[in-house]
């Protein structure tokens, strides 16, 4: 192992995937429900989004499509309270453990019930997506 894997100094590698948004260096962040451990979504943070998340104790991301800070839930009210931040060994990705402040997690729903963003599974046999809400339980 190298220094980066053993240090207790925060040295996040915002250059790792700079090709996504060369003007605003980002790293991926997996967002996990603190209570259920379910992965809710995967997003990106730059240094400013990370600082705002820590300052507000709310999930703030960098929108790679809109090229601006994305205060999760600013429009919908579906905010996430930030409980913990975990850093991977190479310091090029994060996990945010959060508590959803309202029922909705994603902008999608199934029969009026909120989904998380990972509500479909890829059937590797036929390369089709299966909506987990509609999957037959065997």
Beta strands, then each sheet from edge to edge (+ up, - down):
strand 1: 27-33
strand 2: 39-45
strand 3: 60-63
strand 4: 68-71
strand 5: 80-87
strand 6: 93-100
strand 7: 109-110
strand 8: 113-114
strand 9: 120-123
strand 10: 128-131
sheet 1: 2+ 1- 6- 5+
sheet 2: 3+ 4-
sheet 3: 7+ 8-
sheet 4: 9+ 10-
end
